[in-house]
């Protein structure tokens, strides 16, 4: 799995990814979110019930980077091209 070290390193590359935010919907409302990101809470990714979009590499994000790392590892094991935003959106 690949990692992007911080959101600052990513700003000009977002169009290269499908951005998936694995936080709960209320967290996105409370703390904001990456524009055009898709909200698929972590549990739905882990249990396989989330509809994972195709067409571009995936970029997994959350606030701290912990949940997105779990989701990214899960999806890599399932054969997806995934990058995790290390440190999350607060990094």
Backbone torsions as a table, in degrees:
resi	resn	phi	psi	omega
1	UNK	NA	143.2	178.8
2	UNK	-95.3	157.1	174.7
3	UNK	-133.8	142.8	170.9
4	UNK	-100.4	127.1	-172.7
5	UNK	-64.7	-30.9	179.5
6	UNK	-160.7	163.7	179.7
7	UNK	-64.7	-26.4	177.9
8	UNK	-65.5	-33.6	179.5
9	UNK	-74.7	-8.2	-170.4
10	UNK	-108.6	-19.9	-169.8
11	UNK	-47.7	-43.1	-176.6
12	UNK	-87.4	-0.1	-176.8
13	UNK	-112.9	2.2	-173.7
14	UNK	-58.3	-31.4	-179.7
15	UNK	-66.4	-14.6	179.7
16	UNK	-82.6	-5.2	-173.4
17	UNK	-129.3	157.9	160.3
18	UNK	-95.1	115.2	-175.8
19	UNK	-90.7	123.2	-179.7
20	UNK	-116.9	120.7	178.4
21	UNK	-96.8	119.0	-174.1
22	UNK	-96.7	14.8	176.4
23	UNK	-81.6	168.1	174.6
24	UNK	-72.1	150.4	-177.5
25	UNK	-52.6	-40.4	-178.0
26	UNK	-65.4	-28.9	178.6
27	UNK	-68.6	-36.8	177.7
28	UNK	-64.3	-38.5	179.3
29	UNK	-66.7	-42.0	-175.2
30	UNK	-72.7	-37.7	-172.5
31	UNK	-117.9	-0.3	-179.1
32	UNK	88.1	174.3	-176.3
33	UNK	-156.6	165.5	177.9
34	UNK	-70.2	128.9	178.5
35	UNK	-56.2	140.4	179.8
36	UNK	66.8	12.1	176.3
37	UNK	-76.7	155.3	178.5
38	UNK	-102.9	133.2	180.0
39	UNK	-93.8	111.9	174.0
40	UNK	-129.8	96.9	-177.7
41	UNK	-52.8	146.0	-174.4
42	UNK	-47.1	-48.6	-175.4
43	UNK	-59.7	-35.4	179.4
44	UNK	-70.4	-30.0	175.2
45	UNK	-71.0	-47.0	-176.6
46	UNK	-65.4	-37.0	-178.1
47	UNK	-87.5	-0.5	176.2
48	UNK	82.1	6.3	-178.0
49	UNK	-87.5	-11.2	179.7
50	UNK	-76.7	136.0	175.7
51	UNK	-78.9	102.0	-176.3
52	UNK	-79.9	118.6	-178.8
53	UNK	-71.7	152.5	179.6
54	UNK	-119.3	169.7	175.2
55	UNK	120.7	-30.5	178.0
56	UNK	-143.0	164.0	171.6
57	UNK	-59.9	153.8	-179.8
58	UNK	-96.2	142.8	172.1
59	UNK	-121.1	116.4	-178.4
60	UNK	-93.0	133.0	179.3
61	UNK	-136.3	153.7	168.0
62	UNK	-153.9	-170.6	-175.4
63	UNK	-72.6	-45.1	-175.7
64	UNK	-105.0	-17.6	-177.3
65	UNK	99.4	-9.4	-177.9
66	UNK	-73.4	-52.1	-179.6
67	UNK	-66.9	-38.6	-180.0
68	UNK	-64.8	-33.2	176.2
69	UNK	-63.2	-44.7	177.9
70	UNK	-61.2	-45.0	179.6
71	UNK	-63.6	-43.8	-179.4
72	UNK	-61.7	-45.7	179.0
73	UNK	-59.6	-43.1	179.2
74	UNK	-60.6	-45.9	-177.3
75	UNK	-71.5	-33.6	175.5
76	UNK	-61.4	-43.0	178.6
77	UNK	-63.7	-22.9	178.5
78	UNK	-94.2	3.8	172.8
79	UNK	97.6	8.6	179.9
80	UNK	-84.3	152.9	173.6
81	UNK	-87.8	106.6	-169.8
82	UNK	-130.1	139.8	171.3
83	UNK	-122.9	141.4	177.3
84	UNK	-107.1	141.8	174.5
85	UNK	-85.8	98.1	-179.7
86	UNK	-62.6	135.1	-179.7
87	UNK	82.1	-4.6	176.0
88	UNK	66.3	-168.6	-177.6
89	UNK	-73.6	-17.2	177.6
90	UNK	-84.9	-9.1	-178.1
91	UNK	-87.5	NA	NA
